[in-house]
Amino acid sequence: MNEEMSIAQRAGSWPARVKNYFEELHLEMKRVTWPAWKQVRATTAVVIVAVFAFAGYFFVVDQVVGRLITKLFDTFTR
């Protein structure tokens, strides 16, 4: 019987817990220092350039390794 009351109490207290969660979330979001729009653009540009640089690097490495493996297979299958 005690366990049933515990479940009922927990089920009844969820609105207060949800409200408390959102109040705390709101307070934390007020404390956040957001970057300036200029800084957001600059870091976004860096990320985009880095993604393309890594993509190019991995493309070249993939081509070289692929050709080496093909030559290796061709050498041993003759």
C-alpha positions as CSV (number, residue, x, y, z in Angstrom):
1,M,0.0,0.0,0.0
2,N,2.9,2.4,0.8
3,E,4.3,1.8,-2.7
4,E,1.0,2.8,-4.3
5,M,1.0,6.1,-2.5
6,S,4.6,6.7,-3.5
7,I,3.7,6.2,-7.2
8,A,0.6,8.3,-6.8
9,Q,2.6,11.1,-5.1
10,R,5.2,10.9,-7.8
11,A,2.6,11.0,-10.5
12,G,0.9,14.0,-8.9
13,S,4.1,15.9,-8.4
14,W,5.2,15.9,-12.1
15,P,3.6,19.3,-13.0
16,A,5.6,21.0,-10.2
17,R,8.8,19.3,-11.3
18,V,8.3,20.3,-15.0
19,K,7.5,23.9,-13.9
20,N,10.6,23.9,-11.8
21,Y,12.7,22.5,-14.6
22,F,11.6,25.3,-17.0
23,E,12.1,28.0,-14.4
24,E,15.7,26.8,-13.9
25,L,16.2,26.5,-17.6
26,H,15.0,30.1,-18.1
27,L,17.4,31.4,-15.4
28,E,20.4,29.5,-16.9
29,M,19.6,30.9,-20.4
30,K,19.7,34.4,-19.0
31,R,23.2,33.7,-17.7
32,V,24.5,32.6,-21.2
33,T,26.8,35.0,-22.9
34,W,26.0,34.8,-26.6
35,P,28.7,35.5,-29.2
36,A,28.4,38.6,-31.5
37,W,27.1,38.0,-35.0
38,K,30.5,38.9,-36.4
39,Q,32.1,36.2,-34.3
40,V,29.5,33.6,-35.4
41,R,30.1,34.4,-39.0
42,A,33.9,34.1,-38.6
43,T,33.8,30.8,-36.8
44,T,31.2,29.4,-39.2
45,A,33.5,30.3,-42.1
46,V,36.5,28.6,-40.4
47,V,34.4,25.4,-39.9
48,I,33.2,25.4,-43.5
49,V,36.8,25.8,-44.8
50,A,38.1,23.1,-42.4
51,V,35.4,20.7,-43.6
52,F,36.3,21.2,-47.3
53,A,40.0,21.0,-46.4
54,F,39.5,17.7,-44.6
55,A,37.3,16.4,-47.4
56,G,40.0,17.2,-50.0
57,Y,42.7,15.5,-47.8
58,F,40.7,12.4,-47.3
59,F,39.8,12.2,-51.0
60,V,43.5,12.3,-51.9
61,V,44.4,9.7,-49.3
62,D,41.5,7.5,-50.4
63,Q,42.7,7.7,-54.1
64,V,46.3,6.9,-53.2
65,V,45.4,4.0,-50.9
66,G,42.9,2.7,-53.4
67,R,45.5,2.7,-56.2
68,L,48.1,1.0,-54.0
69,I,45.6,-1.8,-53.1
70,T,44.7,-2.2,-56.7
71,K,48.3,-2.5,-57.7
72,L,48.9,-5.0,-54.8
73,F,46.0,-7.2,-55.9
74,D,47.1,-7.0,-59.6
75,T,50.7,-8.0,-58.6
76,F,49.5,-11.1,-56.6
77,T,46.8,-12.2,-59.0
78,R,49.2,-12.6,-62.1
